[in-house]
Every structure is written in C-alpha cells, then in structure tokens.
Amino acid sequence: MFGVYSTEERANEVRERARLQLGFDGRLGPVDSQEKLTVYLYGLDDVAWRGGFFSYDAEGREE
C-alpha cells in the first residue's frame, strides 16, 4: 500500500509520480512491470476486513 488519499484524483497523481521511482518504472525488469499500481476505492468509517484470522489443522482443514 502506498497510502490513503482523500480523493481518487490525488491517488492517481501519486500513482503517476511513483511510476518515476526505481522499482515502479520498469528498470528492474519483470519484477516491477508485471504488477501495475492500482487505485482502490474504500468507504470511510467502515470495516475493511470482516473475515478475521483462521488457521489450518494438520490435515489441512480450516479451523
């Protein structure tokens, strides 16, 4: 995560600036060019993760 911004416009501006930085500009080859920076919209004052933690037992069943 790069950050949280108040508007989609601001998030897109930061994404464009990030593309100039090593690691996001393609100079490292496929490592940084395969997965593009994406802007996601989230609502304010809302829970973003509802699932909680879980684990697996020795047989691979979810506990």
PABA-896270 format. One line per field, with one value per residue: residue in one letter; chain; x, y, z of N, C-alpha, C in turn. Coordinates in nm, 4 decimals. Layout:
<sites>
code (a;...)
unit (A;...)
nu (X;...)
nv (Y;...)
nw (Z;...)
cau (X;...)
cav (Y;...)
caw (Z;...)
cu (X;...)
cv (Y;...)
cw (Z;...)
</sites>
This chain:
<sites>
code (m;f;g;v;y;s;t;e;e;r;a;n;e;v;r;e;r;a;r;l;q;l;g;f;d;g;r;l;g;p;v;d;s;q;e;k;l;t;v;y;l;y;g;l;d;d;v;a;w;r;g;g;f;f;s;y;d;a;e;g;r;e;e)
unit (A;A;A;A;A;A;A;A;A;A;A;A;A;A;A;A;A;A;A;A;A;A;A;A;A;A;A;A;A;A;A;A;A;A;A;A;A;A;A;A;A;A;A;A;A;A;A;A;A;A;A;A;A;A;A;A;A;A;A;A;A;A;A)
nu (0.0848;0.0610;-0.0466;-0.3169;-0.5654;-0.7592;-0.9109;-0.9900;-0.8572;-0.6249;-0.5008;-0.4465;-0.2628;-0.0439;0.0125;0.1035;0.3361;0.4828;0.5489;0.7811;0.9810;1.2507;1.1926;0.9293;0.9233;0.9990;1.2709;1.3853;1.3198;1.1049;1.0184;0.9138;0.7381;0.5304;0.3146;0.0886;0.0477;-0.2385;-0.5416;-0.7668;-1.0998;-1.2278;-1.4739;-1.5278;-1.5185;-1.5878;-1.5623;-1.2928;-1.1927;-1.3480;-1.3372;-1.1605;-0.9019;-0.7849;-0.6899;-0.5175;-0.5605;-0.3585;-0.4317;-0.5015;-0.7473;-0.9641;-0.9665)
nv (-0.1169;0.2115;0.4446;0.6344;0.8298;1.1301;1.1778;1.0287;1.1473;1.2586;1.0195;0.9036;1.0915;1.0495;0.7847;0.8194;0.9727;0.7852;0.6007;0.6972;0.6261;0.4085;0.0665;0.0840;0.1682;0.0063;-0.0352;-0.2424;-0.4657;-0.7512;-0.7763;-0.5363;-0.4552;-0.6270;-0.6223;-0.3791;-0.0507;0.0056;0.1795;0.1659;0.2037;0.2869;0.2905;0.5396;0.5247;0.2555;-0.0977;-0.2652;-0.5199;-0.8048;-1.0755;-1.1917;-1.3837;-1.7122;-2.0566;-2.3618;-2.7102;-3.0068;-3.1763;-3.0071;-2.8853;-2.6092;-2.4260)
nw (0.0000;-0.0893;0.0158;0.1674;0.0352;0.0054;-0.2201;-0.5384;-0.7480;-0.6264;-0.5450;-0.7937;-0.8927;-0.7207;-0.7873;-1.0517;-1.0068;-0.8635;-1.0571;-1.1650;-0.9987;-0.8991;-0.9142;-0.9695;-1.2221;-1.4334;-1.4746;-1.3336;-1.4634;-1.5225;-1.2615;-1.1540;-1.3495;-1.4077;-1.2311;-1.1984;-1.0472;-0.8594;-0.7983;-0.5395;-0.4288;-0.1159;0.1376;0.3873;0.7466;0.7802;0.8211;0.6789;0.6721;0.7267;0.7787;0.9740;1.1494;1.0603;1.0774;0.9783;1.0414;1.1058;0.8979;0.6992;0.7162;0.7565;1.0577)
cau (0.0000;0.1361;-0.1051;-0.4615;-0.5855;-0.8963;-0.9841;-0.9327;-0.7646;-0.4975;-0.4414;-0.3922;-0.1433;0.0642;0.0454;0.1842;0.4683;0.5516;0.6000;0.9128;1.0753;1.3077;1.1068;0.7960;0.9384;1.0381;1.4155;1.4250;1.2719;0.9690;0.9802;0.8324;0.6498;0.4205;0.2001;0.0716;-0.0076;-0.3831;-0.6147;-0.8898;-1.1868;-1.2780;-1.5614;-1.4788;-1.5961;-1.6392;-1.4648;-1.2448;-1.1610;-1.4548;-1.3219;-1.0839;-0.7963;-0.8175;-0.5722;-0.5445;-0.5106;-0.2549;-0.4861;-0.5321;-0.8840;-0.9716;-1.0152)
cav (0.0000;0.3358;0.5438;0.6551;0.9669;1.1767;1.1750;0.9422;1.2314;1.2624;0.8859;0.8869;1.1766;0.9792;0.6679;0.8645;1.0096;0.6624;0.5337;0.7535;0.5766;0.2764;-0.0360;0.1001;0.2299;-0.0913;-0.0523;-0.3674;-0.5757;-0.8015;-0.7675;-0.4183;-0.4187;-0.7219;-0.5853;-0.2334;0.0164;0.0140;0.2615;0.1033;0.2930;0.2343;0.3811;0.5860;0.4831;0.1215;-0.2039;-0.3149;-0.6625;-0.8628;-1.2197;-1.2358;-1.4813;-1.8537;-2.1416;-2.4966;-2.8181;-3.0902;-3.2370;-2.9015;-2.8335;-2.4775;-2.4303)
caw (0.0000;-0.0997;0.1042;0.1648;-0.0105;0.0227;-0.3467;-0.6416;-0.8243;-0.5533;-0.5516;-0.9289;-0.9028;-0.6509;-0.8691;-1.1652;-0.9552;-0.8231;-1.1770;-1.1951;-0.8983;-0.9184;-0.8569;-1.0266;-1.3540;-1.5338;-1.4850;-1.2696;-1.5461;-1.4984;-1.1199;-1.1275;-1.4599;-1.4238;-1.1476;-1.2044;-0.9300;-0.8742;-0.7015;-0.4919;-0.3536;0.0106;0.2102;0.5173;0.8641;0.7553;0.8418;0.5508;0.6821;0.8077;0.7934;1.0890;1.1265;1.0654;1.0609;0.9293;1.1264;1.0429;0.7753;0.6028;0.7311;0.8204;1.1963)
cu (0.0894;0.0835;-0.2554;-0.4843;-0.7333;-0.9777;-0.9154;-0.8312;-0.6277;-0.4268;-0.3786;-0.2682;-0.0239;0.1074;0.1347;0.3239;0.5482;0.6118;0.7368;1.0203;1.1237;1.2219;0.9640;0.8021;0.9810;1.1871;1.4647;1.3742;1.1336;0.9232;0.8855;0.7365;0.5312;0.2965;0.1905;0.0190;-0.1557;-0.4414;-0.7439;-0.9696;-1.2379;-1.3703;-1.4973;-1.5718;-1.6616;-1.5271;-1.4237;-1.2168;-1.2587;-1.4317;-1.2528;-0.9776;-0.8527;-0.6881;-0.6161;-0.4909;-0.4107;-0.3028;-0.5247;-0.6736;-0.8796;-1.0303;-1.0872)
cv (0.1232;0.4400;0.5476;0.8024;1.0032;1.1762;1.0786;1.0195;1.2372;1.1273;0.8621;0.9716;1.1076;0.8565;0.7086;0.9057;0.8854;0.5910;0.5857;0.6972;0.4362;0.1735;-0.0282;0.1486;0.1336;-0.1155;-0.1808;-0.4888;-0.6218;-0.7909;-0.6509;-0.3828;-0.5133;-0.6814;-0.4333;-0.1788;0.0409;0.1012;0.1888;0.2062;0.2215;0.3374;0.4219;0.5367;0.3465;0.0212;-0.2584;-0.4645;-0.7263;-1.0087;-1.2674;-1.3370;-1.6225;-1.9310;-2.2777;-2.5989;-2.9020;-3.1551;-3.1330;-2.8487;-2.6986;-2.4928;-2.3032)
cw (0.0000;-0.0022;0.0898;0.1351;-0.0089;-0.1059;-0.4435;-0.7250;-0.7570;-0.5587;-0.6889;-0.9504;-0.8379;-0.7308;-0.9863;-1.1212;-0.9180;-0.9432;-1.2195;-1.1027;-0.9334;-0.8459;-0.9084;-1.1710;-1.4639;-1.5440;-1.4189;-1.3461;-1.5052;-1.3537;-1.0959;-1.2408;-1.4764;-1.3455;-1.1400;-1.0727;-0.9547;-0.7643;-0.6673;-0.4131;-0.2292;0.0728;0.3423;0.6274;0.8429;0.7790;0.7057;0.5537;0.7777;0.8444;0.9191;1.0501;1.1266;1.0478;1.0101;1.0282;1.0458;0.9133;0.6709;0.6086;0.8018;0.9600;1.2315)
</sites>
